[in-house]
Amino acid sequence: MDSLNDAAQGDEKLLGHLIRLASKIANQLEIAESGFRTVINTGLDGGQSVSHLHVHLLGGRSLSWPPG
């Protein structure tokens, strides 16, 4: 799967697994309680520079909104 645009019916289990895994890692890194952000970049204008679906886990500091 190159990006979220390629997700098809039936990929819900995989997508849910990725999000749940991000939460698990945030807990392991001890940033879950204070808060974290998950990001999936899609397409060039969305900041995707690697052509496979992946989740970014951001945390360990205060994050502002809107993101840059």
Protein Blocks (a to p, Z undefined) as FASTA:
>chain_A
ZZfklpcehilmmmmmmmmmmmmmmmmnopmmnopcddddehjknopabdcddddddehi
acddddZZ
